[in-house]
Amino acid sequence: MRATPRILAILASAVAAAVAAPASAQLRVLNCNYAHLGGDAASLQAVIAAAHADNKFGWAKPVDILLFQEVTASTVATLQSIVNGAAPAGATYNRATFTTSGSEDSAAGAQCAFYRVQTVSETVSAHADIFTQAGRNADRWLFTLNGYTSTASSLYVYSAHLKASLGSEDLRETGALAIRANANALGAGVRAIYTGDFNIYVNTEPAYLAFIAAGNGQAFDMLGTGTWAGSANAMKHTQSPRLVSTGLVGGGVDDRFDFQLMTANLDDGEGISFIDGTYRTLGNDGNHYNIAINTGTNSYYPADIARSNALANALHEATDHMPVVVDYHVPAVMAASMASVPARVIQGASAQAVVQVTNTAAVVTPLGSDELNFTVAATSGLTGSVTNIAPLSPASFSASLQVNTGTVGTIALSATATSPSEAVQNPSIVVTGSCTVVSRARPSWQSASLATSISIPVAVTVGGPVVDIDVALTNFAWTTLQSKLDADYISIPAGSAVTSIGALPQSVAATAGVLRLRVNPTGLLAGVTTVNGTLLTSDENIPGEGDGTLSFSVVITASGGTVRPGDINIDGVVNGADLAMLLSQWGGPGSADLNSSGAVDGADLSILLSNWG
């Protein structure tokens, strides 16, 4: 069954729904035996497109590295066209270094790799051909993640097609040993993926054991090193998606010939590393053993049987192998900034500068990035350090450091964010800021000296108009390294002749503020009346602000109107001074004769005492 328009439409719909093509550094690697283009080209293109759209584990992304076996000089251009045709919008694929020879073309074809230029680059000088017997070469490429500078952001990728059939175990072992020798020579800690059609039948075969043997390039199998034989292991099988041989090998799904093995540094959860559980044979639902992959119903996508069946039909026609697809996470990318710094603080205040750290790795799922471990440490004008794990952007972690506020002046702030995460981009970032430390405000009634109390004289006429008084409020000896001054609250006895009108002065700096008071003479008696009050102040609204208090007395001299009985000296109050005058005039006439009886006596004393105060 060739890929019908209906099959292609179903897969195209899945691609459109599942794939966007941002320049995501997160890696997806596919390997597949191309079978000399012996299958249907349109079906192969549909299969590759389905690999881009594969969201079996919750996300889809374009494949970044595609590796094919059995590619000949005469078919490589067609393969490039198929890869280009399957590419999602915005994804561009270059062919990596391609080498072949007459012997390879006549034997089993060569190895061919394509890479997505938005995410990886090839180091052409690192390419190598490795003879693996039977007229075949394995190829080695070195790919580096775009946007990363650490040497640990590169990995070697091998593709091989080892000699097929039972009875060729020695040739396969020799080929595997040659690949391992090449990888071992790259040194300890090498990052390498071994892919291809290895034609290994059982897990005890010498070629398989050669791959997983100890050494610099030791391979690890993400499906485990146990047996892959039998129906219980059908999910691991890659050949053949078809039962009948018609130019392509048939026999049904029963062999695990295609592999994607990796060295330890790609399975340690650090830097570039395998995302657990993502190793799969594309389209294999584990329910098709010794039968074609499209026999009956395919449930590779359990919630979308139509899509699963369409993929199975395309696999059946494309080639006699099913692709192995694996997702790898990439190193973190650290970004840091001085996100919050107080512009001004009071000397001695507790104040913090906030450094925000985030992981800006371009991934399509949080699983696609290594974690970003970091430490932010003070280097100038700050104290303290914070160690934590930063989330993926747009989220961030806020690390608070203490500002050194002991000395007045503008201070330069700096901190360094460092990350020990493997191959992290931007492993050390210096962030800077500045803060001005100011002294306390100095509230005063005078500009020439520090005066915290004041007497304010005012003359009024009893029963006359109100009188408004402007009182200057200064921030004594203010400079730019001193807090501005706010008046917050004024306290005046309720019912008195004095009230505050208008807004209280704010942000008093070099220019004095104005406190406006109003005196209402209504109800006053002739003489002198004193009203006491307080003004509560504070520093400007910055860290460490404190309070201050000023006192004032409004001395009101009221003229005209009625003199208060007993106020002999007409000073507005009846007190000891009036009593002294009364006693000095006792028995005779005088101003102390309050009842106008002609003599100062006890009756006048009684009037004075009853109006005391």
Residue pairs with C-beta under 8 A, 6 or more apart in sequence:
1 294
1 313
1 316
1 317
2 40
2 42
2 43
2 317
3 40
3 42
3 43
3 46
3 313
3 314
3 317
3 318
4 313
6 310
7 43
7 46
7 310
7 313
7 314
8 42
8 46
8 314
10 306
10 307
10 310
11 46
11 49
11 50
11 53
11 307
11 310
11 311
11 314
12 46
12 49
14 50
14 53
14 304
14 307
14 310
15 49
15 50
15 52
15 53
15 88
17 53
18 53
18 54
18 55
18 60
19 52
19 53
19 60
19 61
19 62
19 88
20 60
20 88
20 90
20 364
21 62
21 87
21 88
21 89
21 90
21 91
21 118
22 90
22 362
22 364
23 118
23 119
23 146
23 362
24 61
24 62
24 118
24 119
24 362
24 363
24 364
24 368
25 119
25 145
25 146
25 147
25 148
25 330
25 361
25 362
25 363
26 61
26 327
26 328
26 329
26 330
26 361
26 362
26 363
26 364
26 365
26 368
26 369
27 64
27 65
27 119
27 120
27 145
27 272
27 327
27 328
27 329
27 330
28 51
28 61
28 62
28 63
28 64
28 65
28 325
28 326
28 327
28 328
29 63
29 64
29 65
29 66
29 67
29 157
29 193
29 195
29 260
29 325
29 326
29 327
29 328
30 48
30 51
30 63
30 65
30 66
30 67
30 282
30 323
30 324
30 325
31 66
31 67
31 68
31 69
31 159
31 195
31 196
31 258
31 260
31 323
31 324
32 47
32 66
32 67
32 68
32 69
32 258
32 319
32 321
32 322
32 323
32 324
33 68
33 69
33 70
33 161
33 196
33 197
33 239
33 257
33 258
33 319
33 320
33 321
34 44
34 68
34 69
34 70
34 71
34 75
34 79
34 109
34 112
34 319
35 70
35 248
35 249
35 319
35 320
35 321
36 70
36 71
36 72
36 75
36 109
37 44
37 75
37 78
37 79
38 247
38 248
38 319
38 320
39 247
39 248
39 317
39 318
39 319
39 320
40 317
40 318
41 78
41 82
43 313
43 314
43 315
43 316
43 317
43 318
44 82
44 318
44 319
45 82
45 85
45 86
46 86
46 311
46 314
46 318
47 282
47 283
47 311
47 314
47 315
47 318
47 319
47 323
48 63
48 66
48 82
48 83
48 86
48 323
49 86
49 88
50 282
50 283
50 311
50 314
51 63
51 282
51 323
51 325
52 60
52 61
52 62
52 63
52 86
52 87
52 88
52 91
53 60
53 88
54 60
54 282
54 325
56 280
56 300
56 301
57 275
57 277
57 278
57 327
58 365
59 364
59 365
59 367
59 368
60 364
61 327
61 364
61 368
62 87
62 88
62 91
62 116
63 116
63 325
64 115
64 116
64 119
64 120
65 113
65 114
65 115
65 116
65 120
65 143
65 157
66 83
66 93
66 113
66 114
66 115
67 111
67 112
67 113
67 157
67 159
67 195
67 196
68 79
68 111
68 112
68 113
68 159
69 108
69 109
69 111
69 159
69 160
69 161
69 196
69 197
70 108
70 109
70 161
70 197
71 79
71 98
71 100
71 109
71 110
71 111
71 112
72 100
72 104
72 105
72 109
72 110
73 100
73 105
73 110
74 105
76 95
76 98
76 100
76 112
79 112
80 93
80 95
80 114
83 93
83 114
84 93
87 93
90 118
91 116
91 118
92 116
92 117
92 118
93 114
93 115
93 116
93 117
94 114
94 115
94 117
94 122
95 112
95 113
95 114
96 112
96 113
96 114
96 115
96 122
96 127
96 141
96 143
97 113
97 122
97 124
97 127
97 139
97 141
98 110
98 112
98 113
99 110
99 127
99 129
99 137
99 139
100 109
100 110
101 110
101 137
103 135
104 110
104 135
104 136
104 137
106 135
107 134
107 135
107 136
108 134
108 135
108 136
108 161
108 164
109 161
110 137
110 139
111 137
111 138
111 139
111 159
111 160
111 161
111 196
112 159
113 139
113 141
113 157
113 159
115 121
115 122
115 143
118 146
119 145
119 146
120 143
120 144
120 145
120 146
121 143
121 144
121 146
122 141
122 142
122 143
122 144
123 142
123 143
123 144
123 154
126 140
126 141
126 142
126 156
127 139
127 140
127 141
127 142
128 139
128 140
128 182
129 137
129 138
129 139
129 140
130 137
130 138
130 139
130 140
130 158
130 160
130 178
130 179
130 182
131 137
131 178
132 138
132 160
132 161
132 162
132 163
132 174
132 175
132 176
132 178
132 179
133 162
133 163
133 171
133 172
133 174
133 175
133 178
134 163
134 168
134 171
134 175
136 160
136 161
136 162
136 163
136 175
138 158
138 159
138 160
138 161
138 175
138 178
138 179
138 196
139 158
139 159
139 160
140 156
140 157
140 158
140 182
141 156
141 157
142 154
142 155
142 156
142 157
143 154
143 155
143 156
143 157
144 153
144 154
145 153
145 154
145 272
145 330
145 331
147 333
147 362
147 425
148 330
148 331
148 333
148 423
148 425
149 425
150 331
150 422
150 423
150 424
150 425
150 427
152 191
152 265
152 271
152 272
152 331
152 422
152 423
153 271
153 272
153 330
153 331
153 423
153 425
154 191
155 191
155 192
155 193
155 266
155 272
156 183
156 186
156 190
156 191
156 192
156 193
157 192
157 193
157 195
158 179
158 182
158 183
158 192
158 193
158 194
158 195
158 196
159 195
159 196
160 175
160 179
160 194
160 195
160 196
160 197
160 198
161 196
161 197
161 199
162 171
162 172
162 175
162 176
162 196
162 197
162 198
162 199
162 200
162 207
163 171
163 172
163 175
163 199
164 199
165 199
166 201
168 199
169 205
169 206
169 207
170 206
172 198
172 199
172 200
172 205
172 206
172 207
173 205
173 206
173 207
173 210
175 207
176 198
176 206
176 207
176 208
176 210
176 211
177 210
179 194
179 211
180 210
180 211
180 213
180 215
180 217
180 219
182 217
183 190
183 192
183 194
183 216
183 217
183 263
184 190
184 215
184 216
184 217
185 216
186 192
186 216
186 217
187 216
188 216
189 216
189 265
190 216
190 217
190 263
190 265
191 263
191 265
191 266
191 272
192 217
192 262
192 263
192 266
193 260
193 261
193 262
193 263
193 266
194 211
194 219
194 259
194 260
194 261
194 262
195 258
195 259
195 260
195 261
195 324
196 258
196 259
197 257
197 258
197 321
198 207
198 208
198 257
198 258
198 259
199 257
200 207
200 208
200 256
200 257
200 259
201 255
202 208
202 227
202 228
202 229
203 225
203 226
203 227
203 228
211 219
211 261
212 218
212 219
212 220
212 221
212 225
212 261
217 263
218 263
218 264
219 261
219 262
219 263
220 261
220 262
220 263
220 264
220 267
221 259
221 261
222 260
222 261
222 262
222 267
222 274
222 279
222 326
223 236
223 279
227 233
228 236
228 237
228 256
230 289
231 289
231 290
233 256
234 253
234 254
234 284
234 286
234 287
234 288
234 289
235 281
235 284
235 285
235 286
236 256
236 281
237 253
237 254
237 255
237 256
237 281
237 284
237 289
237 322
238 255
238 256
238 257
238 258
238 281
238 284
238 321
238 322
238 323
238 324
239 249
239 251
239 253
239 254
239 255
239 256
239 257
239 258
239 320
239 321
239 322
240 248
240 249
240 250
240 251
240 252
240 253
240 254
240 255
240 320
240 321
241 253
241 283
241 292
241 293
241 294
241 312
241 315
241 316
241 318
241 319
241 320
241 321
241 322
242 248
242 249
242 250
242 252
242 292
242 293
242 316
242 320
243 250
243 251
243 252
243 291
243 292
243 295
244 250
244 292
245 251
248 319
248 320
249 320
250 320
251 290
252 288
252 289
252 290
252 291
252 292
253 284
253 288
253 289
253 290
253 291
253 292
253 293
253 322
254 289
254 290
257 321
258 281
258 321
258 322
258 323
258 324
259 324
260 279
260 324
260 326
262 274
265 271
265 272
265 273
266 272
266 273
266 274
266 328
267 273
267 274
269 370
270 370
270 421
270 422
271 330
271 331
271 370
271 421
271 422
271 423
271 424
272 328
272 329
272 330
272 331
272 423
273 328
273 329
273 370
274 326
274 327
274 328
274 329
275 327
275 328
275 329
275 367
275 368
278 325
278 326
278 327
279 324
279 326
280 324
280 325
280 326
281 322
281 323
281 324
281 325
282 300
282 311
282 315
282 322
282 323
282 324
282 325
283 293
283 298
283 300
283 308
283 311
283 312
283 315
283 322
284 293
284 300
284 322
285 298
285 299
285 300
285 308
287 298
287 299
288 295
288 298
292 316
293 312
293 315
293 316
293 322
294 309
294 312
294 313
294 315
294 316
297 305
297 308
297 309
298 305
298 308
298 309
298 311
298 312
299 305
299 308
300 308
300 311
300 312
301 307
301 308
301 311
302 308
315 322
327 368
329 363
329 367
329 368
329 369
329 370
330 361
330 363
330 368
330 369
330 370
331 361
331 369
331 370
331 421
331 422
331 423
331 424
331 425
332 359
332 361
332 369
332 370
332 371
332 372
332 390
332 419
332 421
332 424
332 425
333 359
333 360
333 361
333 362
333 369
333 372
333 424
333 425
333 426
334 357
334 358
334 359
334 360
334 372
334 374
334 390
334 417
334 419
334 421
334 424
334 425
334 426
334 427
334 429
335 357
335 358
335 359
335 360
335 393
335 426
335 429
336 355
336 356
336 357
336 358
336 374
336 376
336 417
336 429
336 431
337 355
337 356
337 431
338 353
338 354
338 355
338 413
338 415
338 431
338 432
338 433
339 354
339 355
339 356
339 396
339 398
340 352
340 353
340 354
340 398
341 353
341 354
341 403
341 413
341 433
341 434
341 435
342 351
342 352
342 353
342 403
342 435
342 542
342 543
343 435
343 436
343 542
344 435
344 436
344 437
344 438
344 483
344 540
344 542
345 351
345 403
345 405
345 435
345 436
345 437
345 438
345 542
345 543
345 544
346 405
346 437
346 438
346 439
346 440
346 483
346 539
346 542
346 543
346 544
346 545
346 546
347 405
347 406
347 407
347 408
347 437
347 438
347 439
347 440
347 544
348 405
348 406
348 544
349 405
349 542
349 543
349 544
350 402
350 405
350 543
350 544
351 402
351 403
351 405
351 435
351 543
351 544
352 400
352 401
352 402
352 403
353 382
353 400
353 401
353 403
353 413
353 415
353 433
353 435
354 398
354 399
354 400
354 401
355 376
355 386
355 398
355 399
355 400
355 401
355 415
355 417
355 431
356 396
356 397
356 398
356 399
357 372
357 374
357 376
357 388
357 390
357 396
357 397
357 399
357 417
358 372
358 390
358 391
358 392
358 393
358 394
358 395
358 396
358 397
359 369
359 371
359 372
359 390
359 391
359 392
359 393
360 392
360 393
361 368
361 369
361 370
361 372
361 392
363 369
363 392
366 392
369 392
370 421
370 422
370 423
370 424
371 389
371 421
372 389
372 390
372 419
372 421
372 424
373 387
373 388
373 389
373 419
373 420
373 421
374 387
374 388
374 389
374 390
374 397
374 417
374 418
374 419
374 421
375 385
375 386
375 387
375 417
375 418
375 419
376 385
376 386
376 387
376 399
376 401
376 415
376 416
376 417
377 384
377 385
377 415
377 416
377 418
378 384
378 385
378 401
378 402
378 414
378 415
379 414
379 415
379 416
379 430
380 412
380 413
380 414
381 403
381 404
381 411
381 412
381 413
381 414
381 434
381 435
382 401
382 402
382 403
382 404
382 413
382 414
382 415
383 401
383 402
383 404
384 400
384 401
384 402
385 401
386 399
386 400
386 401
388 397
388 399
389 397
390 396
390 397
391 397
401 415
403 411
403 413
403 435
404 411
405 435
405 437
405 543
405 544
406 437
407 437
408 437
408 438
408 439
408 481
409 436
409 437
409 481
410 434
410 435
410 436
410 437
411 434
411 435
411 436
411 437
412 432
412 434
413 432
413 433
413 434
413 435
414 430
414 431
414 432
414 433
415 430
415 431
416 428
416 429
416 430
416 431
417 428
417 429
417 430
417 431
418 427
418 428
418 429
419 426
419 427
419 428
420 427
421 427
436 481
437 481
438 480
438 481
438 482
438 483
438 542
439 481
439 482
439 483
440 482
440 483
440 539
440 546
441 475
441 478
441 482
441 483
441 484
441 485
441 508
441 537
441 538
441 539
441 540
441 548
442 450
442 475
442 476
442 477
442 478
442 482
442 485
443 452
443 473
443 474
443 475
443 476
443 485
443 535
443 537
443 548
443 550
444 450
444 451
444 452
444 473
444 474
444 475
444 476
444 550
445 451
445 452
445 453
445 454
445 471
445 472
445 473
445 474
445 550
445 552
446 454
446 474
446 476
447 472
447 474
447 476
447 512
449 476
450 476
452 549
452 550
452 551
453 550
453 551
453 552
453 553
454 471
454 550
454 551
454 552
454 553
455 552
455 553
455 555
456 469
456 471
456 517
456 552
456 553
456 554
456 555
457 555
457 557
458 467
458 469
458 519
458 554
458 555
458 556
458 557
459 467
459 556
459 557
459 558
459 559
460 467
460 519
460 521
460 524
460 556
460 557
460 558
460 559
461 521
461 558
461 559
461 560
461 561
462 521
462 524
462 525
462 526
462 558
462 559
462 560
462 561
462 562
463 521
463 522
463 560
463 561
464 521
464 560
465 521
466 518
466 519
466 520
466 521
467 518
467 519
467 521
468 501
468 516
468 517
468 518
468 519
469 516
469 517
469 518
469 519
469 554
470 514
470 515
470 516
471 514
471 515
471 516
471 517
471 552
472 512
472 513
472 514
472 515
473 485
473 487
473 505
473 508
473 512
473 513
473 514
473 515
473 535
473 537
473 550
474 508
474 512
474 513
475 482
475 484
475 485
475 508
475 509
475 510
478 484
478 485
478 508
478 509
478 510
483 539
483 540
483 542
483 545
484 507
484 508
484 509
484 539
484 540
485 505
485 507
485 508
485 509
485 513
485 537
485 538
485 539
485 540
486 504
486 505
486 506
486 507
486 508
486 537
486 538
486 539
486 540
486 541
487 504
487 505
487 506
487 508
487 513
487 515
487 535
487 536
487 537
488 504
488 536
488 537
488 538
488 547
489 504
489 535
489 536
490 500
490 504
490 515
490 533
490 534
490 535
490 536
491 533
491 534
491 535
491 536
492 498
492 499
492 500
492 531
492 533
493 531
493 532
493 533
496 531
497 519
497 520
497 521
497 522
497 523
497 524
497 529
497 531
497 556
498 517
498 518
498 519
498 520
498 531
498 533
498 554
498 556
499 517
499 518
499 520
500 515
500 516
500 517
500 518
501 516
501 517
501 518
502 516
504 515
504 535
505 513
505 514
505 515
506 513
507 540
515 535
517 554
519 554
519 556
521 556
521 558
524 556
524 558
524 561
525 558
525 561
525 562
525 563
525 564
525 567
525 572
526 558
526 559
526 560
526 561
526 562
526 563
526 564
526 567
526 570
526 572
527 557
527 558
527 563
527 564
527 567
527 570
527 571
527 572
527 573
528 555
528 556
528 557
528 558
528 571
528 572
528 573
529 555
529 556
529 558
529 572
529 573
530 553
530 554
530 555
530 556
531 553
531 554
531 556
532 551
532 552
532 553
532 554
533 551
533 552
533 553
533 554
534 549
534 550
534 551
534 552
535 549
535 550
535 551
535 552
536 547
536 548
536 549
537 547
537 548
537 549
537 550
538 545
538 546
538 547
538 548
539 545
539 546
556 572
557 572
558 572
563 570
564 572
564 573
564 574
564 611
565 574
565 594
565 607
565 608
565 610
565 611
566 574
566 578
566 594
566 607
566 608
566 609
566 610
566 611
566 612
567 573
567 574
567 578
567 611
568 577
568 578
568 581
568 582
568 591
568 592
568 594
568 608
569 577
569 578
569 581
571 577
573 613
574 608
574 611
574 612
574 613
575 612
575 613
578 592
578 608
579 608
581 591
581 592
582 592
582 600
582 604
582 605
582 608
584 592
585 591
585 592
585 593
585 600
586 592
586 600
586 601
587 599
587 600
587 601
588 599
588 600
589 598
589 599
589 600
590 600
592 600
592 604
592 608
593 599
593 600
593 604
594 603
594 604
594 607
594 608
595 603
595 604
595 607
597 603
597 604
